[in-house]
Amino acid sequence: MSELEAERLARSYLLRVAEPPAPALAGFVDEVGPVVAAERVRRADCPPKVRDETAARRAHDYAERDLERAAADETRLVIPEDGEWPAWPLLSLAVAQRRGVSGVAPPLALWVRGPARLDEAVDQAIAIVGARAATGYGEHHAAELGYHLASRGIPVFSGAAYGIDGAAHRGALSADGTTVALLGCGADVGYPAQHATLLRNIGKVGAVVSEYPPGTSPARHRFLVRNRLIAALTEGTVVVEAGRRSGARNTASTAGALGKVVMAMPGPVSSGMSAGCHALIREGEATLVTSVDEILETAGRLGAPGADPSKPRRRTDRLGPEALRVHDALSARSARPEERLAAESGVPVERVRSLLPELELDGFAERSDTGWRRRAAKT
């Protein structure tokens, strides 16, 4: 068995013996590697917190069976040791975890069905989320956004649920674009049942993704855990419709905690299904958007496929790598201190302090009493 095969087998075992996000186990794997971690978990020779996370399922060693079952369903296990692993966007989870945000540990691996490579699908991706009990207004706009984003080559991510999620996926599929469904159950479960055909179609051209082993049943807490992946793997999240308390608002809150762009579409003031969107906008947690152009502008994609090739695709194209990372860490809604910008960008704080004045002179950032924010583009 090759080293890569041994690591894949170990991570397959570890995914089953601990309920995600399993922060202690994730840290243990980072420290000793997946093969050693798996061996020590089997023997209960691991730190107390890891034993607590794995005690109930430590003896459930179905790694080979899970890999064989997945292969029969044309599903692969993508691990951090693979070239396909979306390391950069998932880094936001590790950074947030180090800042003390709970429930955001990075996944140990991901089960993937479909031709889309994860490392490519996450590039410029936008999440569209919202209410399951959506109105006709919401489903129409979700489908339109999914279609027009996909038409411009922007991958569309969502959770394959009823309502807004399903409409966004269908819109992207109708444009022959890339769409990715993140599930809170096994990738082979086909939940919800009425979306079995939709999931098959997504798996033919995009990807169906889950961190849960084959056969894992859906559960409310698993969908909430799944939401962190939707937020992390995309550059921005658009909430089309949401109640005041909903999974979509949970995804939006997680995206904000990860330093990602959060957007919300307004609806009729009399609609309870838009109350969550209005609250996000009113409380400064999301930017109001009404079109694909506004989504791309807010997410920092000021240029789009089909733009004049003689001009830069976006204003930020002329920024250097470090300056671009600092710019991406800025928020358009709230000021952030230099230390937080350093943590989110991965650029040393001393370098951040030297880059911010340059970004200010070039019109990309502005200073306030509490830190720095992204400056809106002039129109």
C-alpha positions in Angstrom: 0.0 0.0 0.0 1.4 3.4 -1.0 1.7 6.2 1.5 -1.2 8.1 -0.1 -3.4 5.0 0.0 -2.6 4.6 3.7 -3.5 8.2 4.4 -6.8 7.9 2.5 -7.7 4.7 4.4 -6.8 6.4 7.8 -8.9 9.4 7.0 -11.8 7.2 5.9 -11.7 5.6 9.3 -11.4 8.9 11.2 -14.4 10.4 9.4 -16.6 7.7 10.7 -15.4 7.5 14.3 -16.0 11.2 15.2 -19.0 13.4 14.6 -17.8 16.5 12.6 -16.5 19.1 13.2 -14.5 17.2 15.9 -11.9 20.0 16.7 -9.8 17.9 19.0 -9.4 15.1 16.5 -8.7 17.5 13.7 -5.9 19.1 15.8 -4.5 15.7 16.7 -4.4 14.7 13.0 -2.5 17.9 12.2 0.0 17.1 14.9 0.8 13.5 14.3 -0.6 12.8 10.8 -3.6 10.7 9.8 -2.0 7.3 9.8 -0.6 7.6 13.3 -3.7 9.3 14.6 -5.9 6.5 13.3 -3.7 3.8 15.0 -3.7 5.7 18.3 -7.5 6.3 18.2 -8.1 2.6 17.7 -6.1 1.9 20.8 -7.6 4.8 22.7 -3.9 6.0 23.1 -4.7 9.7 22.4 -5.4 12.9 24.3 -8.5 13.0 26.6 -10.5 15.3 24.3 -9.8 13.1 21.3 -10.9 10.1 23.3 -14.1 11.9 24.2 -14.9 12.6 20.5 -14.1 9.1 19.3 -15.1 6.9 22.3 -18.6 6.0 21.0 -17.4 4.8 17.6 -13.8 3.9 18.0 -14.5 0.3 17.1 -16.4 1.2 13.9 -13.6 0.4 11.6 -15.4 0.4 8.2 -12.8 2.4 6.3 -12.2 -0.2 3.5 -15.9 -0.9 3.2 -16.7 2.9 3.0 -14.1 3.4 0.2 -15.5 0.4 -1.7 -19.1 1.5 -1.3 -18.2 5.0 -2.4 -16.3 3.8 -5.4 -19.3 1.7 -6.5 -21.3 5.0 -6.4 -18.6 6.8 -8.4 -17.7 8.8 -5.3 -14.1 9.5 -4.3 -12.6 10.5 -1.0 -10.6 13.8 -1.4 -8.0 14.3 1.3 -5.7 17.2 2.2 -2.8 15.2 0.7 -4.5 15.3 -2.7 -3.8 18.0 -5.3 -7.6 18.5 -5.6 -7.9 19.5 -1.9 -9.3 23.1 -1.7 -6.7 24.2 0.9 -6.8 27.9 0.5 -10.5 28.5 1.1 -10.6 25.9 4.0 -7.8 27.8 5.7 -10.4 30.3 6.7 -11.8 27.7 9.1 -8.5 27.1 10.7 -7.9 30.8 11.1 -11.3 31.3 12.7 -10.8 28.4 15.0 -7.5 29.9 16.2 -9.4 33.1 16.9 -11.8 31.2 19.2 -14.8 30.8 16.9 -16.5 27.5 17.9 -17.7 24.8 15.6 -15.5 25.7 12.6 -12.8 23.0 12.6 -11.7 22.1 9.1 -12.9 18.8 7.7 -10.6 15.7 7.8 -11.6 14.8 4.2 -14.5 15.2 1.8 -16.5 12.6 -0.1 -17.1 13.9 -3.6 -19.3 12.6 -6.5 -19.0 14.3 -9.8 -16.5 15.4 -12.5 -15.8 18.9 -11.0 -12.5 19.2 -9.2 -12.9 20.8 -5.8 -9.8 23.0 -6.1 -11.2 24.4 -9.4 -14.8 24.6 -8.4 -14.1 26.8 -5.4 -12.4 29.4 -7.6 -14.6 32.6 -7.5 -17.5 30.4 -6.2 -20.6 32.1 -4.8 -23.1 30.4 -2.4 -26.8 31.0 -2.8 -28.8 30.0 0.2 -32.2 30.6 1.7 -35.5 29.4 3.0 -36.9 25.9 2.3 -40.4 27.2 2.4 -39.6 29.8 -0.2 -42.0 32.0 -2.0 -42.4 32.2 -5.7 -40.5 35.6 -5.5 -37.6 33.9 -3.8 -37.4 30.9 -6.0 -37.6 33.0 -9.2 -34.7 35.2 -8.1 -32.6 32.3 -6.8 -32.9 30.6 -10.2 -32.1 33.8 -12.0 -29.0 34.4 -9.9 -27.9 30.8 -10.3 -28.4 31.0 -14.1 -26.6 34.3 -14.6 -23.7 33.5 -12.3 -23.1 30.2 -14.0 -23.4 31.9 -17.4 -20.5 34.1 -16.4 -18.4 31.1 -15.3 -19.0 31.6 -11.6 -19.6 28.2 -9.7 -22.7 28.2 -7.7 -22.7 26.4 -4.3 -25.7 25.5 -2.2 -27.2 22.8 0.1 -29.6 21.0 -2.3 -32.6 21.7 0.1 -36.1 22.6 -1.0 -36.8 26.2 -1.9 -34.0 28.6 -2.6 -31.2 26.0 -2.6 -32.9 23.8 -5.2 -33.8 26.8 -7.4 -30.2 28.1 -7.4 -28.9 24.7 -8.4 -31.5 24.3 -11.2 -30.7 27.8 -12.5 -27.0 27.0 -12.7 -27.7 23.6 -14.4 -29.9 25.3 -17.0 -26.9 27.5 -17.9 -24.6 24.5 -18.3 -22.5 25.9 -15.5 -20.8 24.4 -12.5 -22.8 23.8 -9.4 -21.9 22.1 -6.1 -24.2 20.6 -3.5 -23.0 20.3 0.1 -25.0 17.7 2.1 -25.6 17.1 5.7 -25.8 13.3 5.2 -23.9 10.7 3.1 -23.4 11.7 -0.5 -25.3 8.5 -1.5 -28.4 9.1 0.6 -30.3 11.2 -1.8 -31.9 13.6 0.6 -34.3 15.2 0.3 -36.0 12.4 -1.6 -37.8 14.7 -4.0 -34.4 16.1 -5.1 -32.9 12.7 -6.0 -33.0 13.6 -9.7 -31.6 17.0 -9.0 -28.7 15.5 -7.1 -28.0 13.0 -9.9 -27.9 15.9 -12.4 -25.6 17.9 -10.2 -23.3 14.8 -9.9 -23.2 14.5 -13.7 -21.7 18.0 -14.3 -20.7 19.5 -11.0 -20.1 17.8 -7.6 -22.1 16.5 -4.7 -20.0 16.8 -1.5 -20.2 15.6 2.1 -17.9 15.0 5.0 -20.2 12.3 6.2 -19.4 8.6 5.3 -21.7 6.7 2.9 -25.1 5.8 4.4 -25.0 8.5 7.0 -28.6 9.6 7.7 -29.6 13.3 7.6 -30.0 15.1 11.0 -30.7 18.7 11.9 -27.3 19.2 13.6 -25.5 17.8 10.6 -27.0 20.5 8.3 -25.9 23.2 10.7 -22.3 21.7 10.7 -22.5 21.4 6.9 -23.2 25.2 6.7 -19.6 26.0 7.7 -18.4 24.3 4.5 -20.8 26.2 2.3 -19.5 29.4 3.8 -15.8 28.4 3.8 -15.6 27.0 0.2 -17.0 30.1 -1.4 -15.9 33.8 -1.7 -19.3 35.1 -0.8 -22.7 34.0 0.4 -26.0 35.4 -0.9 -29.1 35.0 1.2 -32.2 35.3 -1.0 -34.9 34.6 1.5 -34.7 33.7 5.2 -36.8 33.8 8.3 -35.4 35.5 11.4 -34.2 32.2 12.7 -33.1 29.9 9.9 -30.3 27.7 8.5 -29.6 30.3 5.9 -28.9 33.0 8.5 -26.7 30.5 10.3 -24.7 30.1 7.0 -24.5 33.9 6.7 -23.3 34.3 10.3 -20.6 31.6 9.8 -19.5 33.3 6.5 -19.1 36.6 8.4 -17.2 34.9 11.2 -14.8 33.5 8.5 -14.2 36.9 7.0 -16.2 36.1 3.9 -18.5 38.5 2.0 -22.1 38.2 3.1 -24.9 39.6 0.9 -28.7 39.6 1.2 -31.5 40.2 -1.3 -34.4 42.4 -0.1 -38.0 41.3 -0.4 -41.5 42.6 0.2 -41.6 44.3 3.7 -44.7 42.2 4.4 -43.0 38.9 3.7 -41.9 36.9 6.7 -39.6 34.9 4.4 -37.6 38.1 3.8 -37.5 39.2 7.5 -34.1 37.5 8.0 -32.6 39.2 4.9 -33.9 42.6 6.1 -32.4 42.0 9.6 -29.0 41.1 8.1 -29.0 44.3 6.1 -30.3 46.5 8.9 -27.8 45.1 11.4 -24.9 45.7 9.0 -24.1 41.9 8.7 -24.8 41.8 5.0 -24.6 44.0 1.9 -27.8 44.6 0.0 -27.7 43.2 -3.5 -30.3 43.0 -6.2 -28.5 41.7 -9.3 -25.6 39.5 -10.4 -23.5 42.6 -11.2 -23.9 43.8 -7.6 -23.0 40.4 -6.3 -19.8 40.3 -8.3 -18.9 43.9 -7.4 -19.5 43.2 -3.7 -17.5 39.9 -3.8 -14.6 41.8 -5.5 -15.2 40.4 -9.0 -15.7 43.8 -10.7 -14.8 42.3 -14.1 -16.5 39.2 -15.5 -16.0 36.8 -18.5 -17.0 38.7 -21.6 -15.6 42.0 -20.4 -13.3 44.0 -22.7 -10.1 42.0 -22.8 -8.0 45.2 -23.3 -8.9 46.3 -19.8 -8.1 44.7 -16.4 -10.7 42.2 -15.3 -11.0 44.0 -12.0 -9.6 47.0 -10.2 -7.5 44.8 -7.9 -5.6 43.1 -10.7 -2.7 45.6 -10.3 -2.2 44.8 -6.6 0.7 42.6 -5.6 0.0 39.2 -3.9 0.3 40.4 -0.3 -1.7 43.6 -1.0 -4.4 41.6 -2.6 -4.7 39.2 0.4 -4.9 42.2 2.8 -7.6 43.8 0.5 -9.6 40.5 0.5 -9.5 40.5 4.3 -11.1 44.0 4.5 -14.8 44.2 5.0 -17.0 46.7 3.2 -19.4 46.9 6.2 -17.3 47.1 9.3 -13.9 48.2 10.2 -11.3 45.6 11.3 -8.2 46.1 13.3 -4.8 45.4 11.8 -4.2 42.3 13.9 -7.4 40.7 12.5 -6.4 41.6 9.0 -3.1 39.9 9.5 -4.7 36.8 10.9 -7.2 36.5 8.1 -4.7 37.3 5.2 -1.7 35.4 6.6 0.4 38.5 6.1 2.6 39.6 9.0 1.1 42.5 11.0 4.1 44.7 10.4 3.7 44.2 6.6 -0.1 44.8 6.9 0.6 48.2 8.6 2.9 49.2 5.7 0.4 48.0 3.0 -2.7 49.7 4.4 -1.6 53.3 3.7 -0.8 52.3 0.1 -4.2 50.7 -0.3 -5.7 53.9 1.1 -3.8 56.1 -1.4 -5.0 53.9 -4.2 -8.6 54.1 -3.1 -9.0 50.5 -1.9 -9.1 51.1 1.8 -10.2 53.7 4.3 -9.3 54.3 7.9 -11.7 54.7 10.8 -11.4 55.0 14.6 -11.8 51.3 15.0 -9.7 50.0 12.1 -9.8 49.7 8.4 -12.6 48.9 6.0 -12.8 48.3 2.2 -13.6 51.4 0.3 -16.4 51.1 -2.2 -15.6 51.5 -5.8 -16.5 54.8 -7.4 -19.1 54.6 -10.1 
